[in-house]
Amino acid sequence: MARGLPGADSSAPVTPELIQVATNMLGQKPVFWGRYFKSPTAPGDVEYRHKLEDPVLAHANIKVLPIARQTPNVAGNKAQGTTDAQLNVADILATFPQRLLAAQGGQFLVFLDVEGVSAQAPSLSVAYYTGWAQTLIAFSRSQTNNAVTLLPCVYARQLDNVTWHALVAAHANGVPCNGAWVARYPKVGACIARDFNSRFAIPPVTLPFHVLIWQYDENCHNDVIDLDQANPNINANAELMSKLILPPSGN
């Protein structure tokens, strides 16, 4: 079986020690790392802390995979999606210099966090996604004189068919999704690298876009790190890595 490019995501700031822990689990250094972006004023260390993390990730040559974190809202209406997208855009543009983003190609994926497990972490609605996705694109362009475009993607559980059907419906309405990050765990707590497994990584709903990433283990290293890999059946460099952000070194 094939194995895709290694990655990780965390609910805590990335440190050299955390990179080493992930490297030990994956058998090689991760090439991308998912971190959360909600708004420029969001408190706490779940949110990406660029002054701490930029130099660490830059030194390790690990790209940031932005996750839009307004998980309780994603079953809401179009207006809520619009408001949240504006905050996500403002957060990312306040974090990374526009000249750096433009120099890296100007187009970057942002994954909307959809958990689909409870009323507090619901599945996605077509209305919310429509407002969020359209605004993410348009507002990022308007704020940068078209130098930067943030591209909507979605993180969701493999068997969250409500979310996948919502994305199919949105696509039919002309609202794009640039890729999926799918979560399902063959053996929870194993915390080791494994081969790509389409039975766990590909949703049962036929999607009009690619699955880019599989999250195959969660809550490793005291519930801090999740393990990921790019889909080895896509052109991961073109579809994923070229659209993630290498932070400034801070030097």
C-alpha positions in Angstrom: 0.0 0.0 0.0 1.1 3.6 -0.6 1.8 6.1 2.0 1.4 9.9 1.5 3.4 12.9 2.7 3.4 13.0 6.5 1.7 15.7 8.5 0.4 16.5 11.9 -1.9 18.9 13.6 -2.1 20.1 17.2 -4.2 22.1 19.7 -1.0 23.5 21.2 1.8 25.7 19.8 4.4 23.9 17.8 7.8 23.6 19.5 11.0 21.8 18.5 10.1 19.2 21.1 6.7 18.6 19.6 8.1 18.3 16.1 10.5 15.7 17.4 7.6 13.8 19.0 5.7 13.8 15.8 8.8 12.8 13.8 9.3 9.8 16.1 5.6 8.7 15.6 5.6 9.3 11.8 9.1 7.9 11.2 10.0 11.1 9.4 9.6 14.8 9.9 6.1 16.1 9.0 6.0 18.4 6.0 2.8 20.2 7.0 1.2 21.1 10.4 -2.4 22.1 11.0 -3.1 25.0 13.3 -6.2 26.9 14.2 -7.3 30.4 13.0 -10.5 32.0 14.3 -10.1 35.7 14.5 -7.3 38.3 15.1 -8.4 38.6 18.8 -9.1 35.0 19.6 -7.4 34.1 23.0 -5.6 30.9 24.1 -2.9 28.6 22.7 -5.3 26.6 20.6 -5.1 29.5 18.2 -1.9 29.8 16.1 0.7 32.0 18.0 2.9 33.2 15.2 5.6 34.9 17.2 6.3 31.6 19.0 5.6 29.2 16.1 6.8 31.0 13.0 10.6 30.6 13.6 10.2 27.0 14.8 8.2 25.9 11.7 10.4 27.9 9.3 13.6 26.4 10.7 12.1 22.9 10.3 10.8 23.8 6.8 7.3 22.7 7.8 4.3 24.5 6.2 1.3 25.7 8.1 -2.1 24.3 7.2 -4.7 26.8 8.4 -7.9 25.5 10.1 -10.9 27.8 10.4 -12.1 27.3 14.0 -15.7 28.3 14.6 -16.9 24.7 15.0 -20.2 25.4 16.9 -21.4 27.7 14.0 -21.2 25.5 11.0 -24.8 24.5 10.9 -25.8 28.1 10.8 -27.1 30.5 8.1 -25.4 32.2 5.3 -24.9 35.5 7.2 -23.1 33.6 10.0 -20.8 32.0 7.5 -20.1 35.3 5.9 -19.2 36.9 9.3 -16.9 34.0 10.3 -15.1 34.0 7.0 -14.3 37.7 7.3 -12.7 37.0 10.8 -10.8 34.0 9.4 -9.4 36.1 6.6 -8.5 38.9 8.9 -6.7 36.5 11.2 -4.6 34.9 8.5 -3.7 38.3 6.9 -2.8 39.7 10.3 -0.6 36.7 10.9 1.4 36.4 7.7 2.8 39.4 5.8 1.0 39.9 2.4 4.3 40.1 0.6 5.3 36.7 1.9 1.9 35.2 0.8 2.2 36.8 -2.6 5.8 35.5 -3.0 4.6 32.0 -2.2 2.0 32.0 -5.0 -0.9 33.9 -3.4 -3.3 31.0 -3.2 -3.7 29.0 0.0 -6.1 26.4 1.3 -8.1 27.0 4.5 -9.9 24.0 6.0 -13.2 24.6 7.8 -13.4 22.5 11.0 -16.6 20.5 10.9 -16.9 17.9 13.7 -20.4 16.6 13.2 -20.7 14.9 16.6 -23.1 17.0 18.6 -25.3 20.1 18.8 -22.3 22.0 20.0 -20.1 20.6 17.2 -22.7 20.0 14.4 -22.5 18.9 10.8 -22.3 21.5 8.0 -25.2 23.3 6.4 -25.4 24.3 2.8 -26.3 27.9 3.8 -23.4 28.3 6.2 -20.9 26.9 3.7 -22.1 29.1 0.9 -21.6 32.2 3.0 -18.3 31.1 4.3 -16.7 29.8 1.1 -17.8 32.7 -1.1 -16.7 35.3 1.5 -13.4 33.6 2.1 -12.5 34.0 -1.5 -13.9 37.4 -2.1 -12.8 39.0 1.1 -9.3 37.8 0.9 -9.0 39.2 -2.6 -10.6 42.5 -1.7 -8.3 43.0 1.3 -5.2 42.3 -0.7 -6.0 44.0 -4.0 -6.3 40.5 -5.5 -2.7 39.5 -4.4 -4.0 36.7 -2.1 -6.8 34.3 -2.5 -7.9 32.0 0.3 -9.4 28.8 -1.0 -12.2 27.0 0.9 -11.8 23.4 2.0 -13.4 21.2 4.7 -12.3 18.9 7.5 -14.9 16.4 8.5 -15.4 12.8 9.7 -15.5 10.2 7.0 -19.0 9.0 7.9 -20.5 12.5 8.3 -22.8 12.1 5.3 -24.8 15.3 6.2 -21.7 17.4 5.7 -20.6 15.6 2.5 -24.1 15.9 1.0 -24.1 19.6 1.9 -20.8 20.1 0.0 -22.2 18.2 -3.0 -25.3 20.5 -3.0 -23.2 23.6 -2.6 -21.0 22.5 -5.5 -24.1 22.0 -7.7 -25.0 25.6 -6.8 -21.6 26.9 -8.0 -19.9 27.2 -4.6 -16.5 25.6 -4.8 -14.7 23.3 -2.4 -11.0 22.9 -3.1 -10.6 19.6 -1.2 -11.4 17.5 1.8 -9.5 16.5 4.9 -11.1 13.3 6.2 -10.9 11.9 9.8 -11.3 8.3 10.6 -9.0 6.1 12.8 -8.4 2.4 12.1 -6.9 2.0 15.5 -7.2 4.8 18.0 -4.2 5.4 20.1 -1.8 3.5 17.9 0.1 6.8 17.1 2.3 5.3 14.4 2.6 5.9 10.7 0.4 3.6 8.5 -0.3 3.1 4.8 -3.1 5.0 3.2 -6.4 3.1 3.5 -9.2 4.2 1.2 -11.7 2.2 3.3 -11.2 4.8 6.1 -10.0 7.8 4.2 -12.6 8.2 1.4 -16.2 9.2 2.3 -19.1 7.0 1.1 -20.6 10.0 -0.7 -19.1 10.7 -4.1 -17.4 14.1 -4.0 -16.9 16.5 -6.8 -13.4 17.3 -5.4 -10.4 15.4 -4.1 -9.7 14.1 -0.6 -6.4 15.8 0.0 -5.5 14.5 3.5 -6.4 11.6 5.8 -6.3 12.1 9.6 -5.7 8.5 10.8 -5.0 8.9 14.5 -5.9 11.5 17.1 -5.1 12.6 20.7 -1.5 11.4 20.6 1.1 12.6 23.1 -1.2 13.6 26.0 -4.1 14.5 23.6 -2.0 17.2 21.8 -1.1 15.8 18.4 -3.1 14.2 15.6 -1.4 12.3 12.8 -2.1 12.9 9.1 -1.0 12.1 5.6 -1.6 13.5 2.2 -3.6 11.3 -0.2 -0.9 9.4 -2.2 -3.3 9.1 -5.1 -3.3 12.8 -5.9 -0.5 15.2 -7.0 0.1 16.3 -3.4 2.8 18.9 -4.3 0.5 20.7 -6.7 -2.8 20.2 -5.0 -1.7 20.6 -1.4 1.8 21.6 -0.5 2.1 24.4 -3.0 -1.0 26.0 -1.4 0.2 25.9 2.3 2.1 28.6 4.0 5.8 28.5 5.0 6.0 31.0 7.9 8.7 33.7 8.0 11.8 32.8 10.0 11.7 35.9 12.1 15.3 36.6 11.4 
